Amino acid sequence: EETLYPQSGFLSSGYEKNGKKISNLKAFKELERFTESRDIYDKAREKMILSVLGAGLVVLSPILGASTENFMVFSASFFGGSFTLIYNSISYTNLINKAVWIFNRETIKANLVNKKK
């Protein structure tokens, strides 16, 4: 069986395939084997980019607030960036888990078809 499992750790997370730990890069390349998991993985990458933009807005919010001397600009950019960061990070994780699930489903289907032959 070639199933892929997310493996969470204290310092870093990774993936396990066939009982062996593989890097995130190799796991993401595996997700691109099937069309449906590739599409969901592409959506997850978009969420990660939006998450990074939200983090950048949180970092830049004190500079924006100080440059305009307006507390509303600071608070709007800080809370907007925080919301964007949190929401897209959670969406990214959920989409990656869904892509892994679909990858495993398609792999098991392919193995069953091969065994019937």
SULKA-V133126 format. One record per residue. RES is the residue in three letters. PSI is psi in degrees with one decimal (999 if undefined). NEAR is the number of other ideal C-beta (glycine too) atoms within 8 Angstrom. D_FIRST is the distance of its C-alpha to the first C-alpha in Angstrom with 1 decimal. Layout:
BEGIN
res->[RES:RES]
psi->[PSI:PSI]
near->[NEAR:NEAR]
d_first->[D_FIRST:D_FIRST]
END
This chain:
BEGIN
res->[GLU:GLU:THR:LEU:TYR:PRO:GLN:SER:GLY:PHE:LEU:SER:SER:GLY:TYR:GLU:LYS:ASN:GLY:LYS:LYS:ILE:SER:ASN:LEU:LYS:ALA:PHE:LYS:GLU:LEU:GLU:ARG:PHE:THR:GLU:SER:ARG:ASP:ILE:TYR:ASP:LYS:ALA:ARG:GLU:LYS:MET:ILE:LEU:SER:VAL:LEU:GLY:ALA:GLY:LEU:VAL:VAL:LEU:SER:PRO:ILE:LEU:GLY:ALA:SER:THR:GLU:ASN:PHE:MET:VAL:PHE:SER:ALA:SER:PHE:PHE:GLY:GLY:SER:PHE:THR:LEU:ILE:TYR:ASN:SER:ILE:SER:TYR:THR:ASN:LEU:ILE:ASN:LYS:ALA:VAL:TRP:ILE:PHE:ASN:ARG:GLU:THR:ILE:LYS:ALA:ASN:LEU:VAL:ASN:LYS:LYS:LYS]
psi->[140.9:39.8:154.1:133.0:134.4:141.0:113.2:141.7:173.5:-47.7:-33.3:155.4:158.6:-163.7:153.2:131.8:127.1:34.8:2.7:140.4:133.3:158.8:162.6:-38.5:-44.7:-37.2:-42.1:-31.5:-34.4:-37.6:-21.4:0.6:-35.1:144.6:-46.9:-43.6:-31.7:-42.0:-43.5:-37.1:-38.0:-39.9:-38.2:-38.8:-37.6:-41.2:-35.4:-39.9:-43.3:-34.4:-41.5:-38.6:-38.7:-40.5:-38.4:-37.8:-37.8:-42.0:-38.8:-11.9:-39.0:-35.2:-42.7:-42.1:-38.8:-34.3:-30.3:-10.1:37.0:118.6:-30.8:-36.4:-43.8:-50.6:-39.3:-43.4:-36.7:-50.9:-35.2:-42.8:-38.7:-45.3:-45.2:-43.0:-50.9:-48.2:-46.6:-28.8:-42.9:-42.2:-40.5:-48.5:-43.6:-40.8:-38.3:-43.8:-37.7:-40.9:-39.1:-42.1:-44.6:-39.3:-46.8:-40.3:-47.1:-35.4:-43.1:-40.2:-45.6:-37.9:-37.2:-38.9:-40.7:-34.5:-29.0:-24.0:999]
near->[6:7:9:14:8:11:9:4:7:2:3:4:7:12:14:12:12:7:4:6:6:10:7:8:6:9:14:9:7:11:14:9:8:10:5:8:15:12:8:12:14:8:9:13:8:8:13:10:8:10:13:8:9:17:10:9:14:12:6:10:12:8:7:11:15:8:6:7:5:7:6:6:10:13:9:8:14:13:8:10:15:10:9:13:13:9:9:13:10:8:10:12:8:8:13:11:9:9:14:15:8:12:14:10:8:12:12:10:8:8:10:8:8:7:6:5:4]
d_first->[0.0:3.8:5.7:9.2:11.9:15.6:17.3:21.0:23.5:27.2:28.0:25.1:21.8:18.7:14.9:12.1:8.8:6.8:10.0:12.3:14.8:15.3:18.5:19.3:20.2:16.9:15.2:17.8:17.4:13.8:15.2:17.6:15.3:15.9:19.5:19.5:17.6:19.9:22.9:22.2:21.6:24.9:26.6:25.4:26.9:30.1:30.2:29.8:32.7:34.8:34.0:35.3:38.4:39.0:38.8:41.3:43.6:43.6:44.5:47.2:48.7:51.2:52.4:52.8:54.6:56.9:57.7:58.8:60.3:58.9:56.9:55.4:53.8:52.2:51.0:49.7:47.7:46.5:45.4:44.1:42.0:40.8:39.7:38.0:36.2:35.0:34.2:32.2:30.3:29.2:28.3:26.3:24.2:23.7:22.8:20.2:18.6:18.8:17.3:14.2:14.0:14.6:12.0:9.3:11.2:11.5:7.9:7.3:10.7:10.1:7.5:10.2:12.9:11.7:11.6:15.0:16.5]
END
